[in-house]
Amino acid sequence: MGKTMTAVFDGRVLRPESPVDLESDTRYLVTIEEISPASTSLDAWALLESLIGTIEAPEDWASEHGSRMKGQANDRGSSDSS
């Protein structure tokens, strides 16, 4: 199972910015991706705005939320009139 975490490189070692749940003396494959300074200081609204358009869903997703949650979505083009 993969985990994603942030860490800071101090010139010698990577130091996680939060506690990690990893076993000692175990080898792990680590992929490094640099985080731009701007992305680390986003407030909640800026973060949410950055995620707009990242989820693909039907255009009526919000308007039929209640029906979809009950499994009663009325798909467009369906001949079912319920």
Secondary structure, 3 states (H helix, E strand, C coil): CCCCCCEEECCCCEEECCCCCCCCCCCCCCCCCCCCHHHHCCCHHHHHHHHCCCCCCCCCCCCCHHHHHCCCCCCCCCCCCC
